[in-house]
Amino acid sequence: MSTVRDRVLTRGARTTGVLLCLLLALLGAAWAARDLTAARPGAEVWWAWLGGAREPRDATAPASSLLDPLLALGALTAAGTALRGAVPAPVAAGTLFSLATATALLRAPLLWMPGVGRLPGADTGLTSWAQRTVLAELALAAALLVVVAAGRRRAGPAGRHRGHPASGPEATSAYGVVRAVPQAADPGRPGRPRKGPARTVGVLLAAAGLTVAGGELYRLPALGADGYRTALLGDATDLPALPPPPAHWHAAVLALLALGAAVAALRRASWARPAAVAAAALLCAHGAGALALAVHTGRADRLAALSGTDRLELVTAALLAVTGLTVLLVAFRRGVPEATGGAGGALAYGSAPGAVRPPHAPPPPSTLPPGW
């Protein structure tokens, strides 16, 4: 029986995490709904979300990006994961942590991007509401991190908190002790990925992260140090009221999340699966969105006429989309299950009224011995 002491999220921490996730989902969904309902008939909000040409700035122009529905969907997924009591605590904590980290990294640039105050539509109060939304999302992300860090407590040996019969020195008053067949090896903490899927996820995410990072290094000499720093920090002058992160910042975040999740998967950390799902979802959405926009604008039809850099971008987008989808399929597989009471150890019964007799244990005698 595994005696590894794990940390479990308290019920209050899970409930608080669910409420914070729902608030994050509400903010993202509200902006997406605003664009879908306020757009003029025939307006291509979807293509504007993907980075296509936007209409002249007015009250009906899209004010958000693809990041808003993505964060809303991710927050709803995290809320559902934390709400399920059957989900191991490391997985629930990892899901909340991944959502908070991705939200903070992707929303932070709006705090310093120049040109936000000069955005058209500021006279309608749209920009002011957008800035308040970003501040609220960052505050919720910080609160999620605090919940994950402070809302955990030590759990006893596996099986003790689930009401399984006690074993070992504490079961001295038990009638019989039956030893089960010992396990070949301790599988580790509940929820951690199994060896095969962990290696697959780690290698794929590492390849995707290095590809994105390599693309940024490839563009660095052409832009120069100063030009790349400006492009990394971004300029919101020509972006919607609630702009996505700058393209180079977005790429850096994708590379960081992918490489971090890859290391966690290769080490088979208990939070590796939710981290891999978060990174893979962002990679898949980024790659698929770039490919869809290329098809919509006709760039994919004239692939041979494109420059080497443009073709490299399309190939990278295809690689990210396929890699992200594959990682999602693998990472969603069940991890190591929680240990069952008494597995591989001593099973005792008779120490408490109504205790369940272990398998293959002899029944108690008809005449109870002294001290029973």
Disulfide bonds with the S-S distance in Angstrom:
none
